[in-house]
Amino acid sequence: MRKPPPRHEPLPIEVRFHAGYKVNETNGCWEWRKAHHNHGYGAIGWKLPGRKKRAYLAHRIAGHLLNGWDLFDPLMFCHTCDNKQCVNPAHLYRGTNSDNIRDAFARGLMKPYRHHRKLYPADVIYIRKLSLLGMPHRAIADKYGLFVRSVTRIVNRHQWRDVV
Ligand SMILES: [Zn+2]
């Protein structure tokens, strides 16, 4: 009787991980060269025992394999190097989403969304009404995601003059 052909076993995760990046000599980043998630992070497929095969973020695999972090840790694996493709475990730390966002702000990567808030005439009318009713500009700014000075400009009609 012929033996059935050996079932194709995927290469161990460590092998696939270390084959997936190139070391950037300038900054020490291990830059992921294989598949990417649409947000720019590296991705790697893995079938864990008792779980369906799925794609994991490559830098989470790095933190898991090389730093011993729990892959399912609710904390984010953040980059000190701001390089989303980087899977160098020495460039990773665990943090909350707000750590991540705070860090990005601190490093000037993100503009506060307050800059981008689009207002409509109806908002302007309401903002002026709230101010007339005695709501502090700071509170209105928070409610609308605006800078206080923008609220002041609207209330004093330096902006949106054409809206009554
Ligand atoms: Zn890096």
Boltz pocket constraint, residues with backbone or C-beta under 6 A from the ligand:
constraints:
  - pocket:
      binder: B
      contacts: [[A, 27], [A, 28], [A, 29], [A, 30], [A, 81], [A, 82], [A, 83], [A, 86], [A, 87], [A, 88], [A, 91]]
      max_distance: 6.0
